[in-house]
Amino acid sequence: MLLFVVNENSGNGRGRKIWAKVEEQLQNRGTDHIKVVANSEMEAITQVSELLACNNVRTIAAIGGDGTLHSLLPLLAEANIPFGLIPSGSGNDSARSLGIPKDPIKALEIILAGQTLKIDLLETKSDNGHKQLTLTAVAVGLDAAVADDVNRSSYKGWCNKLGIGSLAYVIGLLRAMASFKPAPIKVTLDGNVHEFKNGWLSAVSNVSTYGGGLKICPTAQPNDGHLHVCIVHDCSVLRMLLIFPTVLWGKHIRFRRFVTTLSGNAVSIESPSPLLAFGDGEPSGQTPISAVVVPRQLDFLIAASG
């Protein structure tokens, strides 16, 4: 049995249209499936849990964006069954990093083919002890402020309607930079302390891209058993604006005076001024925050190699 979790509102209603195409294909093929369409994250998790307990569900697939997948991670990690994704969100960084095509029928073909890859997850812990799983990246500082502005905005919906959802993150950056103030940041990675007087952002990544395709940690792989950290620091607003476009191609790492990249297994980020943190584009609290890599935690359905 194939279980679909459908976020009809993802991508400003794109999820609903994509599900209609996918459902037609499933019916034409005679593929045995059930679906969950819920009005809230909690309702979806409850329904999926009940179906897993009393049905012969062999595969779970989601139609949605990074936020949809993020909400399902605790359940998926515990279920230990293959998971597939048909992207319909704004950023779709999970799909991009795992080679999942935008075309919903091609993405469905990958799910039905059944080839999987064991991928890592990040587990964050905030100061109050709250734990959270993240697939793509944990953004701290300016990039979290951008995510917060985008999530609260009306321009995100317009960008989705025009089919340019990634532009929302560029708009969010320009808006956030008008009020964001860099602050001292202490990054402790595997026991080694790195301090920065004026930290703009600290991105803890499990994959190469975030924020709608920004190659923040270009060497990161979702199955390499490490977390990757990119810190942008000690630069002026003008320099920050000059560095930003190069993140699209991962070329920002050449600016070693202002960009520091690290990799390891466990990291903590602290600042005297609490900084927002977002995981997979969703709120994760604020600093101090720590993260560890959880290797081979999710059985993800991917395209056949070769």
N, C-alpha and C positions, 0 to 999 in steps of 0.2 A: 504494500500500500504506500502511495506517495502522498504526503501531507503538505499542502501549500498554506503558507501564512501570507495573507495579502494585505498590504497597506494601501488601500485605495486612494488615500490622500497624498501619498508620497509624490514628489515632483509636481505639486500643485494639481493633483488629479491625474497625473500620468499613470500612476499605479493601476487605476481603474481601467484605463484603456488597454494597458498592457495585459492585464489579467483576461480581458475579453478575448484577445488574440490567442493567448496561451491556452485558455479553456477550450476554445474552438479546436485547436490542434490536438489537445488531449482527447477530446470527444471523437475526433476523426480517426485517431489512432486506436481508440478503445482502451486507453490507459486508465487503469483503476486508480482513482485519486479522491481525496477529500480536501476541503478547504476551510480555513478559519479567516473570517473577516470580522474584526473587532473594532469597537469604538474607542478603546483605550489600551495602553500597554499592559496593564494588569489583567484586563479581560482576555487579551490574546494569550498571555502566559498561562492563565488558568485553563482556558480551552485546550491549548496545546498539551498541557500536562495531563488533562483528563483523557485526551485522545491517545497519548502515548501509553497510558496505563491500561486502556481497555481495547485498543485496536492493534492490528498487526502492521504498525507503521515501520517501514524499513528505511525510508528516506524523508527528510524534511527539506523543503525549499521555501525561500522567501521571495516575494515580489515587493521591493522597497529599496530604500537607500541605506546609508551607513547607520543612521539612527535606528532603523527597523532591526537591522542585524545586531546592533549593540544591545538592544533590549532583550534579545533572545539568547545572548551568549551564555549566561549562567545555565539556562535550560539545555542548550546544545552541548555544552561541555560535560554536563552530567549524563545526558542521554547516550553519548558515544555512538551515534549513528551518522551516516553520511549526510552532509548538508550542502545544498546548492543555492545559488543566488541568481535572480533575474533582476538587474538593476533598474530602478525607476526613480531614484532620488535626485538631489541637486549636485552633490559632489561625486558620489559613487567611487570613492577611493578604494574601498575594499575590492570591488569588481575590477577596477583598473589594475591594481597591484597583482591580482590573481589571474589576469588574462581573460576575464569574463567579458564577452562582447556586449555592446549596447543593444544589438538586435535581439529582441526577446525570443524569437524562434531559435536562433543560433545558441542562445544561452540555455534554452530548454533542451536542445540536442545534447549539450554537455551533461545536463542533469540525468537524462535518460541513458546516456552512455555508461555512466557509473564509475568513471575513473576518479580516484581520490588522491589527495595529498594531505599528509599530516602537517598542520601548521601551528605555529606558536601563538600564544596570547600574552597580553600584558595584564598583570594584576596590580592595581594601584591601592594604596591605603592612605587615607587622609588623617589629619591630626585627631579627629574624633573616633578613629578606629574603623570607619566605614570602608569596606572593600568593594572593588568594582573591576570587572573584566573589560578589556579594550582590545580590539583587533588591529586598528590602524595606528593611531598615535594619541598621546596625551599632550595637549598643548597647554603651556604655562606662560602667562604674561601677555604680550601683545597679541599673539595668535589666538589665545583664549578670548581676549577682548573682542577680536574680530568675529569669532564664532558666536559670541554672545550678541553682538550687534546684528549679525545676519539672522540669527534665530528669532530675534524680536522684530525684525523689519518687515515692511511691506514690499520693498524692492526685490526680496528673494522670490516672492510669488511672480512678479513681473518677469524676472530673469528666467524663471522656469517656463512661463508661458511662451517666451520667445525662443526657448530651447538653448539658452546660454546660461545655465545655472551656475557655472564656474565664475561668471562675471560678478555674481553677488559677493564673492569673497574679495575681489579687487575693490569693489565699492566699500565693503566693510572695512578693509584695511585703511583706506583713505579717511573714512569717518573716525575710526578708532585712533589713528595717529594724531588727530586734532586734539585729543584730550589725554592720551596715554603718556605717562612719565616713566622712563626707565628707572630701575631700582637695583640696589646691590643683590646679587644672587650667589648662593653657595650651592654648588653641585657636587655631591659625594657619590662617586661611582666605584663600586667594589672596594670601598674603604679609602680611596684616593680623593682628596679634597681639591676642588677647583673653585676659586673665587673670582667674581667679576664685579667691578665697581658699578657699572651701569649696564644692567642686563635688559635687553629688549624682550627676548623670548627664549624659552627652553623647550624644545620639542623632543619628547621621548617617543621614538617610533619603532614599530614592528615591521612596517613596510616602507617603500621608498617615497610614497606621495601622501599628501593630505591637503585639506583645504581646496578641493576641486581640481587637483592635478599638480600642485606645487611639489617639486622633487626635493623635499626638505632633507632627506637622508638617502641620497641616490644609491648607496651600496647596500642598503637594508634589504633583506629577503625574509619573507614570512616564515621560513622554515630553517633559518640559520642558527637557531638556538641562542641568539643574542638580542638585546635591546640596543637601540642606537639613539644617541642624543646629539642634537644640534643646538648650540647656544649662539645667539647673535647679540653682540655686546660692544660697549665703548665706542659707539659711532654717533654721528650727528643725525638729525632728521633727514637732511639732504642725502647723506651717505646711505641711510636706511632706504630711502626711496630709489637710490641708484642700485643698491644690492637686490632689492625685491624682484625686479624683472628677471634677474639671472636665476632665481629659484625655479622658474619654469623648466629650466633645462638642467638643474642641479649644478650650475657653474658657480654658485655663491661660495662653495667651499674653497675656491681659490683665494678668497679674501681672508687669509688666515689671521690677519691682525684684528679682524672684527667677527670672524666666524670660527667657532671651535666645534669640532666633531669628536665624539667619543663613542665607544661601544663596550658592552660588558653584560653583566647578569642582573645587577641590582643598583638602583640609583635613588637618591633622595634630593629634593630641591627645597631650599629654604630662602626666605627673604625677610628682612625686618618689616617691610610693607607687604601685607598679604596680597598675593597675586592669584587671579582666577585660574582655574584649571578645567579643561574640557577634554573628555575622552570620546573619540569617534564623533566629535561635534556636539556632544551632550555634556551638561554640567557634571563636574567631578569634584566640586569643592574648591578649596584654595590651599595655598602653601601654608605650612609645610606639607609636602606630599611625597610619597615614595612609590616606587614601581619595581617589580621583578618580572623577569620573563618566565613564562610557564611553557616549556617546550612541548611540541607535538600534542597540543590539547584539543584541536578541532580537526575532524575528518572532512575536508572541503572537496567538493566535486569540481574538477578542473578539466580543461581541454586535454585530449590525448597528445602527448609529445611525439615529434617526428612527423 
